[in-house]
Amino acid sequence: MATTGEKQKVFRYIVVKNKSNKTVAHTVKARDMEEAKAKASKAGLIVEITEAPPGKAPKLNENDLYFFASNLSSFVSGGFNILEALEVLRDRGGNRKASAVANHLIFYVSRGASLSAALQLTGSFPLLFVNLVKSGERSGTLDAAFVDLADFYKTMKGLKSKISSATMYPLIISIMAVLAVIAYMVFVLPAMNQMFSTLGAQLPGITVFVINMADFFQHSWYWVIGGILLVYVLFRWLVINVLSIKRFYERVKLSIPVIKRVYIAPEYLRLAKTLRSGYVNGLPVVEVLNLTEGVMEHQLFKDKIAKIKEQVIAGAPLYEAFKEADTDPLLWRTISIGTETGNLDNSLARYIDITQEEFNRFLDTLTAAVEPFALIFVGALVGFIVISLYLPMFEMIPALLGG
Protein backbone atom coordinates (compact mmCIF):
# COMPACT_ATOMS: atom_id res chain seq x y z
CA MET A 1 0.00 0.00 0.00
CA ALA A 2 1.46 3.40 -1.00
CA THR A 3 2.01 5.99 1.70
CA THR A 4 0.74 9.53 1.48
CA GLY A 5 4.22 11.01 1.15
CA GLU A 6 5.33 8.65 -1.62
CA LYS A 7 6.54 10.43 -4.77
CA GLN A 8 4.16 10.27 -7.71
CA LYS A 9 5.21 8.56 -10.95
CA VAL A 10 4.15 9.34 -14.51
CA PHE A 11 2.12 6.71 -16.38
CA ARG A 12 1.01 6.62 -20.01
CA TYR A 13 -2.18 4.81 -20.97
CA ILE A 14 -4.43 4.07 -23.92
CA VAL A 15 -8.18 3.92 -23.46
CA VAL A 16 -11.18 3.33 -25.70
CA LYS A 17 -13.49 6.34 -25.38
CA ASN A 18 -16.99 5.24 -24.42
CA LYS A 19 -18.86 7.63 -26.72
CA SER A 20 -16.65 7.78 -29.83
CA ASN A 21 -15.24 4.22 -29.56
CA LYS A 22 -11.82 5.63 -30.52
CA THR A 23 -8.54 4.87 -28.78
CA VAL A 24 -6.65 7.81 -27.28
CA ALA A 25 -3.42 8.08 -25.31
CA HIS A 26 -3.05 10.21 -22.18
CA THR A 27 -0.75 10.79 -19.24
CA VAL A 28 -1.60 10.41 -15.55
CA LYS A 29 0.37 10.91 -12.35
CA ALA A 30 -0.03 8.33 -9.58
CA ARG A 31 1.89 6.76 -6.72
CA ASP A 32 1.58 3.23 -8.13
CA MET A 33 0.04 1.18 -10.94
CA GLU A 34 -3.14 0.48 -8.97
CA GLU A 35 -3.87 4.18 -8.51
CA ALA A 36 -2.94 4.91 -12.15
CA LYS A 37 -5.43 2.29 -13.37
CA ALA A 38 -8.15 3.74 -11.14
CA LYS A 39 -7.59 7.21 -12.59
CA ALA A 40 -7.25 6.03 -16.20
CA SER A 41 -10.43 3.93 -16.07
CA LYS A 42 -12.46 7.12 -15.60
CA ALA A 43 -11.51 8.14 -19.14
CA GLY A 44 -12.66 4.89 -20.75
CA LEU A 45 -11.83 1.19 -21.17
CA ILE A 46 -8.10 0.71 -20.57
CA VAL A 47 -6.25 -0.95 -23.48
CA GLU A 48 -2.69 -0.38 -22.27
CA ILE A 49 -1.10 1.26 -19.25
CA THR A 50 2.54 1.42 -18.27
CA GLU A 51 5.00 3.63 -16.46
CA ALA A 52 6.30 6.39 -18.75
CA PRO A 53 10.00 6.86 -19.54
CA PRO A 54 11.69 10.11 -18.49
CA GLY A 55 11.22 13.07 -20.82
CA LYS A 56 8.76 13.59 -23.64
CA ALA A 57 9.09 11.99 -27.05
CA PRO A 58 9.33 14.58 -29.86
CA LYS A 59 6.76 14.85 -32.64
CA LEU A 60 7.92 13.41 -35.96
CA ASN A 61 7.45 15.17 -39.30
CA GLU A 62 7.12 13.42 -42.66
CA ASN A 63 10.89 13.19 -43.15
CA ASP A 64 11.29 11.56 -39.72
CA LEU A 65 8.38 9.17 -40.34
CA TYR A 66 9.90 8.12 -43.67
CA PHE A 67 13.27 7.56 -41.95
CA PHE A 68 11.57 5.50 -39.26
CA ALA A 69 9.44 3.37 -41.62
CA SER A 70 12.15 2.71 -44.21
CA ASN A 71 14.73 1.68 -41.60
CA LEU A 72 12.35 -0.57 -39.66
CA SER A 73 11.22 -2.12 -42.96
CA SER A 74 14.83 -3.03 -43.79
CA PHE A 75 15.64 -4.31 -40.30
CA VAL A 76 12.48 -6.41 -39.87
CA SER A 77 12.84 -7.87 -43.39
CA GLY A 78 16.45 -8.68 -42.51
CA GLY A 79 15.35 -10.92 -39.65
CA PHE A 80 15.66 -8.66 -36.62
CA ASN A 81 12.91 -8.89 -34.02
CA ILE A 82 11.23 -5.57 -33.31
CA LEU A 83 13.21 -4.83 -30.15
CA GLU A 84 16.51 -5.45 -31.94
CA ALA A 85 15.36 -3.35 -34.89
CA LEU A 86 14.52 -0.43 -32.58
CA GLU A 87 17.87 -0.73 -30.80
CA VAL A 88 19.75 -0.67 -34.13
CA LEU A 89 17.74 2.35 -35.29
CA ARG A 90 18.48 4.16 -32.02
CA ASP A 91 22.21 3.36 -32.03
CA ARG A 92 22.86 4.13 -35.72
CA GLY A 93 22.14 7.82 -35.28
CA GLY A 94 21.52 9.98 -38.34
CA ASN A 95 18.26 11.35 -36.98
CA ARG A 96 18.18 12.65 -33.41
CA LYS A 97 14.41 12.79 -33.12
CA ALA A 98 14.01 9.25 -34.44
CA SER A 99 16.67 8.01 -31.99
CA ALA A 100 14.89 9.71 -29.07
CA VAL A 101 11.53 8.21 -30.09
CA ALA A 102 13.13 4.77 -30.59
CA ASN A 103 14.40 4.98 -27.02
CA HIS A 104 10.83 5.54 -25.77
CA LEU A 105 9.55 2.66 -27.92
CA ILE A 106 12.21 0.32 -26.52
CA PHE A 107 11.09 1.30 -23.00
CA TYR A 108 7.45 0.44 -23.73
CA VAL A 109 8.05 -2.72 -25.81
CA SER A 110 10.51 -4.14 -23.27
CA ARG A 111 7.73 -3.83 -20.67
CA GLY A 112 5.33 -5.92 -22.70
CA ALA A 113 3.51 -3.38 -24.89
CA SER A 114 2.86 -4.26 -28.52
CA LEU A 115 4.64 -2.10 -31.07
CA SER A 116 1.40 -0.40 -32.19
CA ALA A 117 0.51 0.39 -28.56
CA ALA A 118 4.03 1.70 -27.97
CA LEU A 119 3.76 3.93 -31.06
CA GLN A 120 0.53 5.44 -29.72
CA LEU A 121 1.91 5.80 -26.18
CA THR A 122 4.79 7.98 -27.40
CA GLY A 123 2.37 10.48 -28.96
CA SER A 124 4.89 10.97 -31.79
CA PHE A 125 3.09 9.07 -34.56
CA PRO A 126 -0.08 9.83 -36.55
CA LEU A 127 -2.98 7.38 -36.41
CA LEU A 128 -2.24 6.20 -39.95
CA PHE A 129 1.17 4.93 -38.84
CA VAL A 130 -0.23 3.34 -35.66
CA ASN A 131 -3.15 1.58 -37.34
CA LEU A 132 -1.20 0.18 -40.28
CA VAL A 133 1.38 -1.24 -37.86
CA LYS A 134 -1.45 -2.67 -35.74
CA SER A 135 -2.90 -4.32 -38.84
CA GLY A 136 0.53 -5.69 -39.77
CA GLU A 137 0.90 -7.18 -36.29
CA ARG A 138 -2.48 -8.91 -36.55
CA SER A 139 -1.85 -10.36 -40.01
CA GLY A 140 1.83 -11.18 -39.48
CA THR A 141 2.88 -8.78 -42.27
CA LEU A 142 4.64 -6.13 -40.22
CA ASP A 143 7.45 -5.76 -42.78
CA ALA A 144 4.86 -5.10 -45.54
CA ALA A 145 3.16 -2.49 -43.35
CA PHE A 146 6.48 -0.67 -42.94
CA VAL A 147 7.09 -0.86 -46.71
CA ASP A 148 3.67 0.73 -47.34
CA LEU A 149 4.33 3.45 -44.76
CA ALA A 150 7.79 4.18 -46.18
CA ASP A 151 6.30 4.42 -49.68
CA PHE A 152 3.52 6.73 -48.44
CA TYR A 153 5.87 9.18 -46.71
CA LYS A 154 8.37 9.04 -49.57
CA THR A 155 5.61 10.10 -51.96
CA MET A 156 4.48 12.92 -49.65
CA LYS A 157 8.07 14.11 -49.26
CA GLY A 158 8.54 14.09 -53.02
CA LEU A 159 5.37 16.10 -53.60
CA LYS A 160 6.34 18.79 -51.12
CA SER A 161 9.86 18.95 -52.55
CA LYS A 162 8.46 19.35 -56.08
CA ILE A 163 6.08 22.12 -55.02
CA SER A 164 8.86 23.92 -53.11
CA SER A 165 11.17 23.70 -56.12
CA ALA A 166 8.48 25.09 -58.42
CA THR A 167 7.77 28.09 -56.20
CA MET A 168 11.25 28.82 -54.78
CA TYR A 169 12.77 30.62 -57.78
CA PRO A 170 9.95 33.15 -58.38
CA LEU A 171 9.64 33.69 -54.62
CA ILE A 172 13.34 34.51 -54.23
CA ILE A 173 13.30 36.78 -57.29
CA SER A 174 10.25 38.66 -56.01
CA ILE A 175 11.71 39.10 -52.50
CA MET A 176 15.01 40.39 -53.94
CA ALA A 177 13.10 42.85 -56.16
CA VAL A 178 11.10 44.21 -53.21
CA LEU A 179 14.25 44.53 -51.08
CA ALA A 180 16.02 46.35 -53.93
CA VAL A 181 13.13 48.81 -54.27
CA ILE A 182 13.07 49.43 -50.50
CA ALA A 183 16.84 50.03 -50.47
CA TYR A 184 16.46 52.45 -53.40
CA MET A 185 13.75 54.37 -51.60
CA VAL A 186 15.68 54.55 -48.33
CA PHE A 187 19.17 55.40 -49.60
CA VAL A 188 18.87 56.92 -53.10
CA LEU A 189 15.51 58.68 -53.15
CA PRO A 190 16.17 61.18 -50.29
CA ALA A 191 19.22 62.56 -52.14
CA MET A 192 17.31 62.87 -55.41
CA ASN A 193 14.35 64.49 -53.67
CA GLN A 194 16.68 67.08 -52.13
CA MET A 195 18.13 67.79 -55.59
CA PHE A 196 14.65 68.27 -57.07
CA SER A 197 13.74 70.69 -54.25
CA THR A 198 16.95 72.69 -54.72
CA LEU A 199 16.31 73.08 -58.43
CA GLY A 200 12.65 73.88 -57.86
CA ALA A 201 11.54 71.29 -60.37
CA GLN A 202 7.86 70.72 -61.13
CA LEU A 203 7.44 67.01 -60.38
CA PRO A 204 5.10 64.73 -62.37
CA GLY A 205 2.34 62.95 -60.49
CA ILE A 206 4.03 59.54 -60.73
CA THR A 207 7.19 60.94 -59.10
CA VAL A 208 5.22 62.66 -56.33
CA PHE A 209 3.46 59.36 -55.64
CA VAL A 210 6.75 57.43 -55.32
CA ILE A 211 8.33 60.14 -53.13
CA ASN A 212 5.29 60.23 -50.81
CA MET A 213 5.27 56.44 -50.60
CA ALA A 214 8.98 56.36 -49.74
CA ASP A 215 8.54 59.14 -47.17
CA PHE A 216 5.68 57.28 -45.54
CA PHE A 217 7.68 54.06 -45.43
CA GLN A 218 10.75 55.80 -43.97
CA HIS A 219 8.83 57.41 -41.13
CA SER A 220 6.20 54.72 -40.50
CA TRP A 221 7.91 51.46 -41.51
CA TYR A 222 7.23 49.92 -38.11
CA TRP A 223 3.48 50.53 -38.53
CA VAL A 224 3.58 48.96 -41.99
CA ILE A 225 5.46 45.85 -40.85
CA GLY A 226 3.44 45.60 -37.61
CA GLY A 227 0.17 45.92 -39.53
CA ILE A 228 1.18 43.26 -42.05
CA LEU A 229 2.23 40.87 -39.26
CA LEU A 230 -0.97 41.53 -37.29
CA VAL A 231 -3.19 40.92 -40.31
CA TYR A 232 -1.25 37.75 -41.17
CA VAL A 233 -1.42 36.32 -37.63
CA LEU A 234 -5.12 37.19 -37.27
CA PHE A 235 -5.98 35.74 -40.67
CA ARG A 236 -4.00 32.57 -39.99
CA TRP A 237 -5.67 32.14 -36.60
CA LEU A 238 -9.13 32.54 -38.13
CA VAL A 239 -8.37 30.09 -40.94
CA ILE A 240 -7.05 27.48 -38.50
CA ASN A 241 -9.68 27.86 -35.77
CA VAL A 242 -12.93 28.92 -37.51
CA LEU A 243 -14.16 26.19 -39.85
CA SER A 244 -16.55 28.42 -41.81
CA ILE A 245 -13.72 30.87 -42.60
CA LYS A 246 -11.37 27.99 -43.40
CA ARG A 247 -13.87 26.54 -45.88
CA PHE A 248 -14.47 29.96 -47.48
CA TYR A 249 -10.71 30.57 -47.81
CA GLU A 250 -10.20 27.13 -49.38
CA ARG A 251 -13.06 27.67 -51.85
CA VAL A 252 -11.53 30.99 -52.95
CA LYS A 253 -8.03 29.49 -53.17
CA LEU A 254 -9.17 26.44 -55.13
CA SER A 255 -11.24 28.55 -57.52
CA ILE A 256 -7.97 29.76 -59.10
CA PRO A 257 -7.13 27.12 -61.75
CA VAL A 258 -3.32 27.04 -61.32
CA ILE A 259 -3.46 27.01 -57.51
CA LYS A 260 -6.20 24.39 -57.63
CA ARG A 261 -4.01 22.02 -59.63
CA VAL A 262 -1.07 22.57 -57.26
CA TYR A 263 -3.12 21.57 -54.19
CA ILE A 264 -5.74 19.13 -55.51
CA ALA A 265 -3.41 16.47 -56.95
CA PRO A 266 -1.47 16.00 -53.66
CA GLU A 267 -4.77 15.61 -51.79
CA TYR A 268 -5.94 12.88 -54.17
CA LEU A 269 -2.57 11.16 -53.88
CA ARG A 270 -2.83 11.21 -50.07
CA LEU A 271 -6.35 9.85 -50.35
CA ALA A 272 -5.47 7.06 -52.77
CA LYS A 273 -2.25 6.08 -50.97
CA THR A 274 -4.04 5.86 -47.62
CA LEU A 275 -6.96 3.96 -49.13
CA ARG A 276 -4.64 1.47 -50.81
CA SER A 277 -2.42 0.99 -47.73
CA GLY A 278 -5.46 0.38 -45.53
CA TYR A 279 -6.94 -2.06 -48.03
CA VAL A 280 -3.68 -4.00 -48.48
CA ASN A 281 -3.25 -4.28 -44.72
CA GLY A 282 -6.80 -5.55 -44.20
CA LEU A 283 -8.30 -2.62 -42.30
CA PRO A 284 -12.11 -2.21 -42.30
CA VAL A 285 -13.37 0.35 -44.85
CA VAL A 286 -14.77 2.76 -42.23
CA GLU A 287 -11.50 2.69 -40.31
CA VAL A 288 -9.58 3.38 -43.52
CA LEU A 289 -11.85 6.34 -44.24
CA ASN A 290 -11.24 7.65 -40.71
CA LEU A 291 -7.50 7.49 -41.37
CA THR A 292 -7.94 9.11 -44.77
CA GLU A 293 -9.90 11.98 -43.24
CA GLY A 294 -7.01 12.50 -40.82
CA VAL A 295 -4.32 12.86 -43.52
CA MET A 296 -6.26 15.35 -45.64
CA GLU A 297 -4.85 18.88 -45.39
CA HIS A 298 -7.90 20.78 -46.69
CA GLN A 299 -11.14 20.98 -44.73
CA LEU A 300 -13.15 20.66 -47.95
CA PHE A 301 -11.55 17.26 -48.52
CA LYS A 302 -12.16 16.24 -44.92
CA ASP A 303 -15.82 17.11 -45.53
CA LYS A 304 -15.86 14.93 -48.66
CA ILE A 305 -14.42 11.96 -46.75
CA ALA A 306 -16.93 12.47 -43.91
CA LYS A 307 -19.76 12.41 -46.48
CA ILE A 308 -18.32 9.27 -48.09
CA LYS A 309 -18.06 7.60 -44.69
CA GLU A 310 -21.70 8.37 -43.86
CA GLN A 311 -22.87 6.84 -47.15
CA VAL A 312 -20.72 3.72 -46.72
CA ILE A 313 -22.09 3.21 -43.19
CA ALA A 314 -25.59 3.58 -44.65
CA GLY A 315 -24.81 0.72 -47.06
CA ALA A 316 -23.77 2.50 -50.28
CA PRO A 317 -21.03 0.88 -52.42
CA LEU A 318 -17.64 2.56 -51.97
CA TYR A 319 -17.37 3.80 -55.55
CA GLU A 320 -20.93 5.21 -55.40
CA ALA A 321 -20.08 7.12 -52.21
CA PHE A 322 -16.98 8.61 -53.87
CA LYS A 323 -19.03 9.53 -56.94
CA GLU A 324 -21.73 11.26 -54.88
CA ALA A 325 -19.05 13.22 -52.97
CA ASP A 326 -17.90 14.73 -56.30
CA THR A 327 -14.38 13.29 -56.20
CA ASP A 328 -12.07 12.81 -59.17
CA PRO A 329 -14.00 10.75 -61.79
CA LEU A 330 -10.90 8.69 -62.51
CA LEU A 331 -10.66 7.77 -58.82
CA TRP A 332 -14.24 6.58 -58.32
CA ARG A 333 -14.19 4.72 -61.64
CA THR A 334 -10.91 3.08 -60.58
CA ILE A 335 -12.51 2.01 -57.29
CA SER A 336 -15.53 0.67 -59.19
CA ILE A 337 -13.39 -1.43 -61.56
CA GLY A 338 -11.07 -2.58 -58.76
CA THR A 339 -14.02 -3.64 -56.61
CA GLU A 340 -15.70 -5.53 -59.47
CA THR A 341 -12.52 -7.39 -60.44
CA GLY A 342 -11.38 -7.97 -56.85
CA ASN A 343 -8.12 -6.21 -57.67
CA LEU A 344 -8.51 -2.87 -55.88
CA ASP A 345 -4.87 -2.89 -54.79
CA ASN A 346 -3.48 -2.80 -58.35
CA SER A 347 -6.23 -0.47 -59.59
CA LEU A 348 -5.38 2.12 -56.94
CA ALA A 349 -1.65 1.66 -57.60
CA ARG A 350 -2.24 2.51 -61.28
CA TYR A 351 -4.34 5.54 -60.32
CA ILE A 352 -1.51 6.74 -58.03
CA ASP A 353 1.09 6.32 -60.80
CA ILE A 354 -1.06 8.19 -63.35
CA THR A 355 -1.90 11.06 -60.98
CA GLN A 356 1.69 11.43 -59.80
CA GLU A 357 3.07 11.42 -63.35
CA GLU A 358 0.53 14.04 -64.49
CA PHE A 359 1.27 16.20 -61.45
CA ASN A 360 5.04 16.03 -62.03
CA ARG A 361 4.57 17.07 -65.67
CA PHE A 362 2.32 19.93 -64.60
CA LEU A 363 4.90 21.20 -62.08
CA ASP A 364 7.68 21.04 -64.67
CA THR A 365 5.55 23.06 -67.08
CA LEU A 366 4.55 25.50 -64.34
CA THR A 367 8.16 26.07 -63.31
CA ALA A 368 9.20 26.79 -66.90
CA ALA A 369 6.25 29.18 -67.34
CA VAL A 370 6.60 31.04 -64.03
CA GLU A 371 10.29 31.96 -64.39
CA PRO A 372 9.81 34.48 -67.25
CA PHE A 373 6.77 35.98 -65.50
CA ALA A 374 8.87 36.47 -62.35
CA LEU A 375 11.50 38.32 -64.39
CA ILE A 376 8.80 40.44 -66.05
CA PHE A 377 7.43 41.34 -62.59
CA VAL A 378 10.88 42.36 -61.38
CA GLY A 379 11.54 44.41 -64.52
CA ALA A 380 8.16 46.15 -64.29
CA LEU A 381 8.58 46.99 -60.59
CA VAL A 382 12.13 48.31 -60.89
CA GLY A 383 11.32 50.05 -64.17
CA PHE A 384 8.36 51.87 -62.61
CA ILE A 385 10.53 53.22 -59.78
CA VAL A 386 13.42 54.24 -62.05
CA ILE A 387 11.20 55.96 -64.62
CA SER A 388 9.26 57.82 -61.92
CA LEU A 389 12.51 59.24 -60.51
CA TYR A 390 14.32 60.05 -63.74
CA LEU A 391 11.33 61.53 -65.57
CA PRO A 392 11.71 64.93 -63.85
CA MET A 393 15.37 64.98 -64.86
CA PHE A 394 14.47 64.60 -68.53
CA GLU A 395 12.10 67.56 -68.16
CA MET A 396 14.71 69.64 -66.30
CA ILE A 397 17.58 69.18 -68.76
CA PRO A 398 16.17 71.45 -71.51
CA ALA A 399 15.42 74.16 -68.92
CA LEU A 400 18.94 73.92 -67.49
CA LEU A 401 20.52 74.00 -70.96
CA GLY A 402 18.36 76.93 -71.95
CA GLY A 403 19.41 78.72 -68.77
C-alpha positions in Angstrom: 0.0 0.0 0.0 1.5 3.4 -1.0 2.0 6.0 1.7 0.7 9.5 1.5 4.2 11.0 1.1 5.3 8.6 -1.6 6.5 10.4 -4.8 4.2 10.3 -7.7 5.2 8.6 -11.0 4.2 9.3 -14.5 2.1 6.7 -16.4 1.0 6.6 -20.0 -2.2 4.8 -21.0 -4.4 4.1 -23.9 -8.2 3.9 -23.5 -11.2 3.3 -25.7 -13.5 6.3 -25.4 -17.0 5.2 -24.4 -18.9 7.6 -26.7 -16.6 7.8 -29.8 -15.2 4.2 -29.6 -11.8 5.6 -30.5 -8.5 4.9 -28.8 -6.7 7.8 -27.3 -3.4 8.1 -25.3 -3.0 10.2 -22.2 -0.7 10.8 -19.2 -1.6 10.4 -15.6 0.4 10.9 -12.3 0.0 8.3 -9.6 1.9 6.8 -6.7 1.6 3.2 -8.1 0.0 1.2 -10.9 -3.1 0.5 -9.0 -3.9 4.2 -8.5 -2.9 4.9 -12.1 -5.4 2.3 -13.4 -8.2 3.7 -11.1 -7.6 7.2 -12.6 -7.3 6.0 -16.2 -10.4 3.9 -16.1 -12.5 7.1 -15.6 -11.5 8.1 -19.1 -12.7 4.9 -20.7 -11.8 1.2 -21.2 -8.1 0.7 -20.6 -6.3 -1.0 -23.5 -2.7 -0.4 -22.3 -1.1 1.3 -19.3 2.5 1.4 -18.3 5.0 3.6 -16.5 6.3 6.4 -18.8 10.0 6.9 -19.5 11.7 10.1 -18.5 11.2 13.1 -20.8 8.8 13.6 -23.6 9.1 12.0 -27.1 9.3 14.6 -29.9 6.8 14.9 -32.6 7.9 13.4 -36.0 7.5 15.2 -39.3 7.1 13.4 -42.7 10.9 13.2 -43.1 11.3 11.6 -39.7 8.4 9.2 -40.3 9.9 8.1 -43.7 13.3 7.6 -42.0 11.6 5.5 -39.3 9.4 3.4 -41.6 12.1 2.7 -44.2 14.7 1.7 -41.6 12.4 -0.6 -39.7 11.2 -2.1 -43.0 14.8 -3.0 -43.8 15.6 -4.3 -40.3 12.5 -6.4 -39.9 12.8 -7.9 -43.4 16.4 -8.7 -42.5 15.4 -10.9 -39.7 15.7 -8.7 -36.6 12.9 -8.9 -34.0 11.2 -5.6 -33.3 13.2 -4.8 -30.2 16.5 -5.5 -31.9 15.4 -3.4 -34.9 14.5 -0.4 -32.6 17.9 -0.7 -30.8 19.8 -0.7 -34.1 17.7 2.3 -35.3 18.5 4.2 -32.0 22.2 3.4 -32.0 22.9 4.1 -35.7 22.1 7.8 -35.3 21.5 10.0 -38.3 18.3 11.3 -37.0 18.2 12.6 -33.4 14.4 12.8 -33.1 14.0 9.2 -34.4 16.7 8.0 -32.0 14.9 9.7 -29.1 11.5 8.2 -30.1 13.1 4.8 -30.6 14.4 5.0 -27.0 10.8 5.5 -25.8 9.6 2.7 -27.9 12.2 0.3 -26.5 11.1 1.3 -23.0 7.4 0.4 -23.7 8.1 -2.7 -25.8 10.5 -4.1 -23.3 7.7 -3.8 -20.7 5.3 -5.9 -22.7 3.5 -3.4 -24.9 2.9 -4.3 -28.5 4.6 -2.1 -31.1 1.4 -0.4 -32.2 0.5 0.4 -28.6 4.0 1.7 -28.0 3.8 3.9 -31.1 0.5 5.4 -29.7 1.9 5.8 -26.2 4.8 8.0 -27.4 2.4 10.5 -29.0 4.9 11.0 -31.8 3.1 9.1 -34.6 -0.1 9.8 -36.5 -3.0 7.4 -36.4 -2.2 6.2 -39.9 1.2 4.9 -38.8 -0.2 3.3 -35.7 -3.2 1.6 -37.3 -1.2 0.2 -40.3 1.4 -1.2 -37.9 -1.4 -2.7 -35.7 -2.9 -4.3 -38.8 0.5 -5.7 -39.8 0.9 -7.2 -36.3 -2.5 -8.9 -36.5 -1.8 -10.4 -40.0 1.8 -11.2 -39.5 2.9 -8.8 -42.3 4.6 -6.1 -40.2 7.4 -5.8 -42.8 4.9 -5.1 -45.5 3.2 -2.5 -43.3 6.5 -0.7 -42.9 7.1 -0.9 -46.7 3.7 0.7 -47.3 4.3 3.5 -44.8 7.8 4.2 -46.2 6.3 4.4 -49.7 3.5 6.7 -48.4 5.9 9.2 -46.7 8.4 9.0 -49.6 5.6 10.1 -52.0 4.5 12.9 -49.7 8.1 14.1 -49.3 8.5 14.1 -53.0 5.4 16.1 -53.6 6.3 18.8 -51.1 9.9 18.9 -52.5 8.5 19.3 -56.1 6.1 22.1 -55.0 8.9 23.9 -53.1 11.2 23.7 -56.1 8.5 25.1 -58.4 7.8 28.1 -56.2 11.2 28.8 -54.8 12.8 30.6 -57.8 9.9 33.1 -58.4 9.6 33.7 -54.6 13.3 34.5 -54.2 13.3 36.8 -57.3 10.2 38.7 -56.0 11.7 39.1 -52.5 15.0 40.4 -53.9 13.1 42.8 -56.2 11.1 44.2 -53.2 14.3 44.5 -51.1 16.0 46.4 -53.9 13.1 48.8 -54.3 13.1 49.4 -50.5 16.8 50.0 -50.5 16.5 52.4 -53.4 13.8 54.4 -51.6 15.7 54.6 -48.3 19.2 55.4 -49.6 18.9 56.9 -53.1 15.5 58.7 -53.1 16.2 61.2 -50.3 19.2 62.6 -52.1 17.3 62.9 -55.4 14.4 64.5 -53.7 16.7 67.1 -52.1 18.1 67.8 -55.6 14.6 68.3 -57.1 13.7 70.7 -54.3 16.9 72.7 -54.7 16.3 73.1 -58.4 12.6 73.9 -57.9 11.5 71.3 -60.4 7.9 70.7 -61.1 7.4 67.0 -60.4 5.1 64.7 -62.4 2.3 63.0 -60.5 4.0 59.5 -60.7 7.2 60.9 -59.1 5.2 62.7 -56.3 3.5 59.4 -55.6 6.8 57.4 -55.3 8.3 60.1 -53.1 5.3 60.2 -50.8 5.3 56.4 -50.6 9.0 56.4 -49.7 8.5 59.1 -47.2 5.7 57.3 -45.5 7.7 54.1 -45.4 10.8 55.8 -44.0 8.8 57.4 -41.1 6.2 54.7 -40.5 7.9 51.5 -41.5 7.2 49.9 -38.1 3.5 50.5 -38.5 3.6 49.0 -42.0 5.5 45.8 -40.8 3.4 45.6 -37.6 0.2 45.9 -39.5 1.2 43.3 -42.0 2.2 40.9 -39.3 -1.0 41.5 -37.3 -3.2 40.9 -40.3 -1.3 37.7 -41.2 -1.4 36.3 -37.6 -5.1 37.2 -37.3 -6.0 35.7 -40.7 -4.0 32.6 -40.0 -5.7 32.1 -36.6 -9.1 32.5 -38.1 -8.4 30.1 -40.9 -7.1 27.5 -38.5 -9.7 27.9 -35.8 -12.9 28.9 -37.5 -14.2 26.2 -39.9 -16.5 28.4 -41.8 -13.7 30.9 -42.6 -11.4 28.0 -43.4 -13.9 26.5 -45.9 -14.5 30.0 -47.5 -10.7 30.6 -47.8 -10.2 27.1 -49.4 -13.1 27.7 -51.8 -11.5 31.0 -53.0 -8.0 29.5 -53.2 -9.2 26.4 -55.1 -11.2 28.6 -57.5 -8.0 29.8 -59.1 -7.1 27.1 -61.8 -3.3 27.0 -61.3 -3.5 27.0 -57.5 -6.2 24.4 -57.6 -4.0 22.0 -59.6 -1.1 22.6 -57.3 -3.1 21.6 -54.2 -5.7 19.1 -55.5 -3.4 16.5 -57.0 -1.5 16.0 -53.7 -4.8 15.6 -51.8 -5.9 12.9 -54.2 -2.6 11.2 -53.9 -2.8 11.2 -50.1 -6.4 9.9 -50.3 -5.5 7.1 -52.8 -2.3 6.1 -51.0 -4.0 5.9 -47.6 -7.0 4.0 -49.1 -4.6 1.5 -50.8 -2.4 1.0 -47.7 -5.5 0.4 -45.5 -6.9 -2.1 -48.0 -3.7 -4.0 -48.5 -3.2 -4.3 -44.7 -6.8 -5.5 -44.2 -8.3 -2.6 -42.3 -12.1 -2.2 -42.3 -13.4 0.3 -44.8 -14.8 2.8 -42.2 -11.5 2.7 -40.3 -9.6 3.4 -43.5 -11.9 6.3 -44.2 -11.2 7.6 -40.7 -7.5 7.5 -41.4 -7.9 9.1 -44.8 -9.9 12.0 -43.2 -7.0 12.5 -40.8 -4.3 12.9 -43.5 -6.3 15.4 -45.6 -4.9 18.9 -45.4 -7.9 20.8 -46.7 -11.1 21.0 -44.7 -13.2 20.7 -48.0 -11.6 17.3 -48.5 -12.2 16.2 -44.9 -15.8 17.1 -45.5 -15.9 14.9 -48.7 -14.4 12.0 -46.8 -16.9 12.5 -43.9 -19.8 12.4 -46.5 -18.3 9.3 -48.1 -18.1 7.6 -44.7 -21.7 8.4 -43.9 -22.9 6.8 -47.1 -20.7 3.7 -46.7 -22.1 3.2 -43.2 -25.6 3.6 -44.7 -24.8 0.7 -47.1 -23.8 2.5 -50.3 -21.0 0.9 -52.4 -17.6 2.6 -52.0 -17.4 3.8 -55.6 -20.9 5.2 -55.4 -20.1 7.1 -52.2 -17.0 8.6 -53.9 -19.0 9.5 -56.9 -21.7 11.3 -54.9 -19.0 13.2 -53.0 -17.9 14.7 -56.3 -14.4 13.3 -56.2 -12.1 12.8 -59.2 -14.0 10.8 -61.8 -10.9 8.7 -62.5 -10.7 7.8 -58.8 -14.2 6.6 -58.3 -14.2 4.7 -61.6 -10.9 3.1 -60.6 -12.5 2.0 -57.3 -15.5 0.7 -59.2 -13.4 -1.4 -61.6 -11.1 -2.6 -58.8 -14.0 -3.6 -56.6 -15.7 -5.5 -59.5 -12.5 -7.4 -60.4 -11.4 -8.0 -56.9 -8.1 -6.2 -57.7 -8.5 -2.9 -55.9 -4.9 -2.9 -54.8 -3.5 -2.8 -58.4 -6.2 -0.5 -59.6 -5.4 2.1 -56.9 -1.6 1.7 -57.6 -2.2 2.5 -61.3 -4.3 5.5 -60.3 -1.5 6.7 -58.0 1.1 6.3 -60.8 -1.1 8.2 -63.4 -1.9 11.1 -61.0 1.7 11.4 -59.8 3.1 11.4 -63.3 0.5 14.0 -64.5 1.3 16.2 -61.4 5.0 16.0 -62.0 4.6 17.1 -65.7 2.3 19.9 -64.6 4.9 21.2 -62.1 7.7 21.0 -64.7 5.5 23.1 -67.1 4.5 25.5 -64.3 8.2 26.1 -63.3 9.2 26.8 -66.9 6.2 29.2 -67.3 6.6 31.0 -64.0 10.3 32.0 -64.4 9.8 34.5 -67.2 6.8 36.0 -65.5 8.9 36.5 -62.4 11.5 38.3 -64.4 8.8 40.4 -66.0 7.4 41.3 -62.6 10.9 42.4 -61.4 11.5 44.4 -64.5 8.2 46.2 -64.3 8.6 47.0 -60.6 12.1 48.3 -60.9 11.3 50.1 -64.2 8.4 51.9 -62.6 10.5 53.2 -59.8 13.4 54.2 -62.0 11.2 56.0 -64.6 9.3 57.8 -61.9 12.5 59.2 -60.5 14.3 60.1 -63.7 11.3 61.5 -65.6 11.7 64.9 -63.9 15.4 65.0 -64.9 14.5 64.6 -68.5 12.1 67.6 -68.2 14.7 69.6 -66.3 17.6 69.2 -68.8 16.2 71.5 -71.5 15.4 74.2 -68.9 18.9 73.9 -67.5 20.5 74.0 -71.0 18.4 76.9 -71.9 19.4 78.7 -68.8 
